[in-house]
């Protein structure tokens, strides 16, 4: 194939367009408003595990201004919610400076939506409907983060010490990483992504719920178990599809979490990222009780159309 040719076939593009139309019809029937927010922002996420792409814009400033390509439209969409938009969704390009492969491209299509008056359980119910519509799959199942660890690697993630996590990671074949790592959450994420993700959701999509509170930067803490948060992720056939929260409304707590992220970034030698003060101001004005979720559409289309690589469902890819 010549290098100018698209990554996927025209037939696949047509099927992709049909799936997008179904998604828009799904939300139209529920009277959820479609919105569009900027891809560029003066601030970005502080999460140490998310890496934003940035650019310099001259504009009318005396010095070039750094703008970030959004890893997710979350902050902008929550500002709309604070302004009174009601339930909203968006289909947009998102950008992340990560490895490139079967499931990753630096630019990808994301579906993000927020339902006012929903908690994360309500949102999982609605997401089940969408997954069954697009994937023609069996009814999704649900498992807690703790149950997943205890089932697949015989470890309680909330009771395990750093030494126990290192030992477990070493037994799983990651001794070189385990010896150097001093952060429990990093080891938990390593074990989850490499030892648990490939085993879950093979027959039907699975919702993993009740993630550690320390891994949920924008979710509420579970009032019944402060070790956990009101967060879920969705997996199907070894592919992570979505990440959702019962959204945190407390601006002061959100600021503290951003500051904790900054401290971690400094300790790891990562670039300083300015926290989004406009987002924090919006939270101070009042975010309605809501739940939200971000879903990777290229991955969803890959599964729906029986492809093994997201490059097979994107019009053009980078590598």
Buried (B, 14 or more C-beta within 10 A) or exposed (E): EEEEEEBBEEEBBEBBEEBBEEBBEBBEEEEBBEBEBEBEBEBBBBBBEBBBBBEEEEEEEEEEEEBBBBBBBBBBBBBBBBEEBBBBBBBBEBBBEBEEEBBBBBBBBBBBBBBBEBBBBEBBEBBBEBBBBBBEBEEBEBBBBBEBBEEBBEBEBBEBEEEBBBBBBBEBEBEEBBEEBEBBBBBBBBBBEBBBBBEBBEEBBBBBBBBBBBBBBBBBBBEEEEBBBBBBBBBBBEBBBBBBBBBBBBBEEBBEBBEEBBEBBEEEEBEEBBBBEBBBEBBBEEBBEBBBBBBBBBBBBBBBBEBEBBBBBBEEBEE
